[in-house]
Amino acid sequence: MAKRNTVGYDKVIEMAIQIIEDDGPEELTFGNLAKALDIKSQSLYNYFKNQAELLEELGTQFVKCLHQELTEGLIGYSGKKALIKYAEIIRNYFSNRGQSISLIHKVKNYDKSSDFFVEMKKVIDLIDRILDSIDLHGVDKTSFGEGYISQILGFLLIEQLGFLDQYGLPHNDESFRQMLELSTKIID
């Protein structure tokens, strides 16, 4: 009797992430995923109705793990130090995830009720919680928070796209640190 290949949800997710890491996000198709799992591609429909749903789940897990790292990494920090630590955690998280960061760009369902949106909002809401205890000297909290996260993500996008490769890590680290210092200069 032939051995039946049983693959669970966790194994599907794990293999999908592995394909993205090894071969890039464009190689994550149901056909390639099924081949890597040694199953028929139709079996993947037991877990996801289509590729967009798979990508959303992967993106949701990516952001959920980021939120967890932020929550744990910010313990004991407050004020300006918490804002800087927040940015450092995000940068380290993105730097250590290789091609998986592309998941944020691949998720197409940005509906406010989607799991991805809910998890991303938690990441952004952490800035608001930090800012609640900081005197911004008349600067609007929402404007500051939006600008701050935009600077962080903008820097990371440019860095991940390779535009800063010409400078190398010590320079990029210093540039990132100076950007954070300038961004938080109004905070005593």
N, C-alpha and C positions, 0 to 999 in steps of 0.2 A: 504494500500500500504506500502510495506516495505521501511524503511529508507535506503537510499544509503549511504554507507560509502565513503566519499571522503577524500583522503589523498593527500596532496601536497608535493612537493619536500622538503621544509623546514622541514616538519613533519617527512619525511623519514630519513633525515640527523639527526635530533634531536633524534629520536628513536634509530638509529644505534649507535650514540655516547653513549646513555644511556645504551644500551646492553653492549657495551665495558666497560663502567665504572662499571656497576653492576656485570657482569658475566665474563668479560675478552674477549679479541679479538677472541679467538677460538670459542666463542659462537655466533659470528656475522655471521649468514648464512641467505640466503634469506628466508628459512623456518622459522627460529626464528624471523626474522625481520617482516615478514608478519603476523605471529601469534601475535606479540606484537602490531602491527598496526590494527589487526582485519581485514585483507584483504587477498586475495589470493596471493600466492607468484608470480604468473604470472604477477600481477599488477606492481610489482617492475621493470619489464623489460620496463615499460614506462619511467622509470627514468635512469636506468643503464642497459647496455647490459650484464653485468656479475658482479660477486663479486669483481673481480680485479678492475673494473672501479669504483665501490662504494668505495673500500679501497683507491684508488688513490684520489678520491674527498675528502674523510675524511682527508687523509694525507695532501692534498693541503690546506684545510681549517685550519688544525692544524698549519701548517707552516705560512700561511697567517696571522693568529692571532698573532703568535709569532713575525713576522715582524712588525706588527702594534704596539705591546707592546714595542718592541725595539725602534721603531721610536719615539714614544711618550715619553718613559722613558729616552732617551738619550738627550732630549732637555736640553740645558744649560751645557752639559758636553763636555769636549774636552781632548785630550791628554791621559795620563795614566789613569786619572779618568774616561774617557769615555770607555776605554778598560775594566777596572774593572767593571764599571756599566753594560756594555754589558754582561759580564759573569754572573753577579748577576741576571740580568733580565732573562736570559736564564734558570738559575738554578731555580729561583722562578717559572717561567712559567712551567717548567717540573715537579717540585715538586707538583704544584697545579693541574696537569692534570691526576694524577693517572695512570690508565691503558691506557689512551689515547695516552701516549707517544709511545706505541707499534706500533702505526700507521706508524711511520717513518720506522720501520723495516718491516712492512707488505706491503708497497707500492712496486710494482714490476716494474712499468714503469718508468725507470730512463732516458728515452730518453730526450735529451736536449730541445726538443720542448714541452715536457709534462708540464702541469700546475704545477705539483709538483716540477719539476726541476727548473722551472722559479722562483717559490716562494722561494725555498731553496737558490737559487743563490742570491736573494735579501737579505736574512739573512746574508749570507757570505760576500756579497759585502759591507755591513755596516762596517765590519772590515777594508776593504781596504780604505773606505772613512775616517775612523778615523785615520788610519796609514798615510794617505797622509799628515797630518799636524804634524807628529811626526818624530823627528830625532832618527833613530834606530842605530846610531853610526856604520855604515858600514854593518849592518845585512840586508840581502835582505828582502824587504817588503813582497814579496809573501811567502817566506819561514817562516818568522815570523808569518804571518797571518794564514798559514796552520797549523803551530805548535800550535798556540794559540787556534784555534777552536778545534783542535784535543785534546788538554789537557782538555778543557772544556767538550766536549762531552764524552771523555773517563772517566773523573771523574763522570759525571752524569750517564753514563751507569753502572759503577761499583756500584754507590750509589743506583740506581734504581733496580739493580739486587739483592740488599740486602747484598752485601759483606761488607758494612760498618755499618750494623745494630748493630754489636757488640760494636761499639764505642758510638753511640748515636749522636743526633743533635749538641749539643755544640761542641763536638770534630770534627764532620764533617764540621761544619761551619768554625771552626778555620783552619782545614786542607785546605779547599777550599780557604779561604782568603790567607793563606800562599802560596799556589800554584800560585795564581794570582800575589801576590807580587813578588815571585821569577821569574815568567814569564815576568813580566814587569820591572824588576830591571834595565835593560839597558836604560830605558827611564828616563830622568831627570824630 
